[in-house]
């Protein structure tokens, strides 16, 4: 299966944030980091690729590869802050114990964040169906569903919201890609925005 081309992600916010402009940081198209700014609504959206391991070859300075737990620890938090993360696809080829340890490190960082700023919104994007790669047997839905179950178990009981990417991809008629096509991503963004502005 061919994966759809990746963009910076800002195109998925067009309908919800029509005044948002991408800030050109002259970073690689595949890795970022990326930022968009909506001056009218005073909204800044930042994207960072998670720290190693990466199961793909990407030209990115090591200074830009920061772990999610470190990024969360650097956030002050508060009612105007939303943290959204998803971590799974690049860790599929590695033992599940490695994935669990990484998630528990992130869980501890989320607990520290919620202790210092309990009104911070934390959203976790779950793994999704990724289709099958006939050349790498660990890149398949069997491993991804195990990660989906683990991420739900690790963060159970915390004041976090889930974007159920697994069910959203499964329910859609479009093919299963590791990077879901734009209509599915738009649905995910709408769910995130509904958590941010529930009224």
C-alpha positions as CSV (number, residue, x, y, z in Angstrom):
1,X,0.0,0.0,0.0
2,X,1.3,3.4,-0.8
3,X,1.1,6.0,2.0
4,X,-0.4,9.4,1.1
5,X,2.0,12.3,1.0
6,X,2.7,14.0,4.3
7,X,2.2,17.7,4.7
8,X,3.0,19.9,7.7
9,X,-0.4,19.2,9.2
10,X,-1.5,22.8,9.0
11,X,-3.9,21.9,6.2
12,X,-6.1,20.0,8.6
13,X,-6.7,23.1,10.7
14,X,-7.9,25.2,7.7
15,X,-11.6,24.7,8.3
16,X,-11.4,25.2,12.1
17,X,-8.8,27.9,12.1
18,X,-9.2,29.8,8.8
19,X,-7.0,32.7,9.9
20,X,-4.1,30.4,10.9
21,X,-0.8,30.8,9.1
22,X,2.0,28.4,9.1
23,X,5.2,29.8,10.5
24,X,8.1,28.9,8.2
25,X,10.8,27.5,10.5
26,X,12.7,26.1,7.5
27,X,12.5,22.6,8.9
28,X,12.4,19.4,6.9
29,X,8.9,18.6,5.5
30,X,8.8,15.1,7.0
31,X,9.9,15.9,10.5
32,X,9.3,19.5,11.6
33,X,9.0,20.9,14.1
34,X,6.1,22.9,12.7
35,X,4.1,25.8,14.1
36,X,0.9,27.6,13.0
37,X,-0.5,30.8,14.5
38,X,-4.0,32.2,14.5
39,X,-3.6,35.8,15.5
40,X,-7.4,36.5,15.5
41,X,-8.0,33.7,18.0
42,X,-4.7,33.9,19.8
43,X,-4.0,30.2,19.2
44,X,-0.5,28.7,18.7
45,X,-0.2,25.1,17.5
46,X,3.2,23.4,17.7
47,X,4.2,19.9,16.4
48,X,7.4,18.0,17.4
49,X,8.5,14.6,16.3
50,X,9.0,12.3,19.3
51,X,12.5,11.2,20.3
52,X,14.3,8.1,19.2
53,X,13.9,5.4,18.1
54,X,12.6,6.3,14.7
55,X,11.9,3.4,12.3
56,X,12.3,5.5,9.2
57,X,15.2,7.4,7.8
58,X,14.6,11.1,8.4
59,X,17.2,13.9,8.1
60,X,16.7,15.8,11.4
61,X,19.2,17.4,13.8
62,X,19.4,15.4,17.1
63,X,18.7,18.6,19.0
64,X,15.1,18.5,17.5
65,X,14.5,14.9,18.8
66,X,13.1,15.5,22.2
67,X,11.2,12.9,24.3
68,X,7.6,13.5,24.9
69,X,8.1,13.3,28.7
70,X,10.7,16.1,28.5
71,X,8.4,18.3,26.3
72,X,5.6,17.8,28.8
73,X,7.9,18.7,31.7
74,X,8.8,22.0,29.9
75,X,5.1,23.1,29.7
76,X,3.7,25.4,32.4
77,X,0.2,24.3,31.7
78,X,-3.1,25.9,32.6
79,X,-6.6,26.3,31.3
80,X,-5.4,27.7,28.0
81,X,-2.9,24.9,27.3
82,X,-3.7,21.7,25.4
83,X,-1.2,18.8,25.1
84,X,-1.8,16.3,22.4
85,X,0.4,13.3,21.7
86,X,0.5,10.0,20.0
87,X,3.3,7.5,20.2
88,X,3.2,4.1,18.6
89,X,4.1,3.6,14.9
90,X,7.9,4.0,15.2
91,X,8.0,1.7,18.2
92,X,6.1,-1.2,16.6
93,X,9.3,-3.1,15.6
94,X,10.6,-3.0,19.2
95,X,9.7,-5.3,22.1
96,X,6.4,-4.4,23.9
97,X,8.3,-3.9,27.2
98,X,10.2,-1.0,25.6
99,X,6.9,0.6,24.5
100,X,5.5,0.1,28.0
101,X,8.5,1.7,29.7
102,X,8.3,4.7,27.3
103,X,4.6,5.1,28.1
104,X,5.2,5.0,31.9
105,X,7.8,7.7,31.5
106,X,5.2,9.9,29.7
107,X,2.5,8.9,32.3
108,X,4.7,10.2,35.1
109,X,5.3,13.5,33.2
110,X,1.5,13.9,32.6
111,X,0.9,13.3,36.4
112,X,3.5,16.0,37.2
113,X,1.8,18.4,34.7
114,X,-1.7,17.8,36.1
115,X,-0.4,18.2,39.7
116,X,1.1,21.7,38.9
117,X,-1.8,22.7,36.5
118,X,-4.8,20.5,36.9
119,X,-6.9,22.4,34.4
120,X,-4.5,21.5,31.5
121,X,-6.2,19.5,28.8
122,X,-4.2,16.3,27.9
123,X,-5.3,14.4,24.8
124,X,-3.8,11.1,23.6
125,X,-4.2,9.9,20.1
126,X,-4.4,6.2,20.1
127,X,-2.7,3.9,17.6
128,X,-4.6,3.2,14.4
129,X,-4.8,0.4,11.8
130,X,-1.8,0.8,9.6
131,X,-2.3,-1.7,6.8
132,X,0.3,-4.4,6.0
133,X,3.8,-4.0,4.8
134,X,4.8,-7.3,3.1
135,X,8.5,-6.6,3.7
136,X,8.5,-5.9,7.4
137,X,6.3,-8.3,9.4
138,X,6.3,-6.1,12.5
139,X,4.7,-3.3,10.6
140,X,1.1,-4.6,10.7
141,X,-2.2,-4.3,12.6
142,X,-1.5,-7.1,15.0
143,X,1.3,-5.2,16.7
144,X,-0.6,-1.9,16.5
145,X,-3.7,-3.3,18.3
146,X,-1.4,-4.6,21.1
147,X,-0.1,-1.0,21.5
148,X,-3.6,0.3,21.4
149,X,-4.6,-1.9,24.3
150,X,-1.4,-0.9,26.3
151,X,-1.8,2.8,25.9
152,X,-5.4,2.6,27.1
153,X,-4.3,0.6,30.1
154,X,-1.3,2.8,31.0
155,X,-3.3,6.0,31.1
156,X,-6.5,4.6,32.6
157,X,-7.7,6.5,35.6
158,X,-5.9,9.8,34.7
159,X,-7.7,12.9,33.7
160,X,-6.8,12.6,30.0
161,X,-9.0,12.4,26.9
162,X,-8.5,9.8,24.1
163,X,-8.9,10.3,20.4
164,X,-9.9,6.8,19.4
165,X,-7.9,6.7,16.1
166,X,-8.3,2.9,15.9
167,X,-12.1,3.0,15.7
168,X,-12.1,6.1,13.5
169,X,-9.9,4.4,10.9
170,X,-11.7,1.1,11.2
171,X,-15.1,2.7,10.7
172,X,-14.1,4.7,7.7
173,X,-14.4,3.4,4.1
174,X,-11.0,4.7,3.1
175,X,-8.0,2.3,3.0
176,X,-5.9,1.8,6.1
177,X,-2.7,3.7,6.1
178,X,-0.2,4.4,8.8
179,X,-0.9,8.1,8.2
180,X,-4.7,8.2,7.8
181,X,-6.0,10.2,4.8
182,X,-7.1,13.9,5.3
183,X,-10.9,13.2,5.9
184,X,-10.0,11.0,8.9
185,X,-7.4,13.5,10.3
186,X,-10.0,16.2,9.9
187,X,-12.4,14.2,12.0
188,X,-9.7,13.7,14.6
189,X,-9.0,17.4,14.8
190,X,-12.8,18.1,15.2
191,X,-12.9,15.7,18.2
192,X,-9.9,17.4,19.7
193,X,-11.5,20.8,19.2
194,X,-14.7,19.5,20.8
195,X,-12.7,18.6,23.9
196,X,-11.2,22.1,23.9
197,X,-14.5,23.9,23.4
198,X,-17.2,21.6,24.8
199,X,-20.0,24.2,24.7
